[in-house]
Amino acid sequence: MDAFSVALTVVAMLAVAAAILLFERKRARGIEHDLREQATLHAHDRPDGHHDRHPEDRSEDR
């Protein structure tokens, strides 16, 4: 391989990596939005106003 081919390969690999990172950021924001919406809906479904917590987070049980 000559220098031009190596440089072109590196540029192509960087472009693919950048595209993947941009796609994953958009996907992660979508997942975060969906989880926040689901948590809000779940909180509104509970008439007593209490939220479910992980058992390890319950300080009054210790």
Secondary structure, DSSP 4 states (H G I P E B T S, - for coil): --HHHHHHHHHHHHHHHHHHHHHHHHHHHHHHHHHHHHHHHHHHH-TT------GGG-GGG-
